[in-house]
Each structure stands twice: as C-alpha cells, then as structure tokens.
Amino acid sequence: MEMFVLITYDVNTEDAAGKKRLRRVAKVCTDYGVRVQNSVFECVAEPATIALLKQKLMKEIDSEKDSLRIYDLGRRSGPKVEHIGAKETIDVEEPLIF
C-alpha cells in the first residue's frame, strides 16, 4: 500500500558546491514527487520506493551543512492535506500532463 510522505530540505548555498547540491536534491525530489513549495515535496509511493528516495537524497546532501526532513504521513486513505492561500494546490495522485 502506498505511503504519503512530505520531504523538506535546507541546503547551505554559501558556496558553489552548495548550489550544486541544492539542484541535485531538487532533481531527485522531482523524480519522485510534486513540489508544493520551494523546498517542500509531496510524494505518494510504495515503501520500497520511499526507501530508495531517502537513500538517493542522503547521497546528495552534506550532513554537516544541510538538513533533510522526511515526514511519514501514513497510508494514503484519504485527503490529509489542507491548503489555504494563493498557490494552486496539486493532487499528487492525479495524472501529470505536460
């Protein structure tokens, strides 16, 4: 059964290496989820896929300088996210059309 996770990160971008890490972290996240704010992604996937995502993200960050948080919001049995504000909300389970 699929899990619903929220991924947040803060990458230190004081140098060029940090800016590169930031781009790589964002790229990994976009491969698995939907950006809902600058450094916040919602992902719906099987537990094995989430474990792979976590492994990839841990390779990209510098644990001495950066922060990565993964919130397990449980099994996806119904809406658990309430959005208020200007930015359009995206249903991560709907088909994505480019």
C-alpha positions, 0 to 999 in steps of 0.5 A: 500500500502506498505511503504519503510522505512530505520531504523538506530540505535546507541546503547551505548555498554559501558556496558553489558546491552548495548550489550544486547540491541544492539542484541535485536534491531538487532533481531527485525530489522531482523524480519522485514527487510534486513540489508544493513549495520551494523546498517542500515535496509531496510524494505518494509511493510504495515503501520500497520506493520511499526507501530508495528516495531517502537513500538517493537524497542522503547521497546528495546532501552534506550532513554537516551543512544541510538538513533533510526532513522526511515526514511519514504521513501514513497510508494514503486513505484519504485527503490529509492535506489542507491548503489555504492561500494563493498557490494552486494546490496539486493532487499528487495522485492525479495524472501529470500532463505536460 
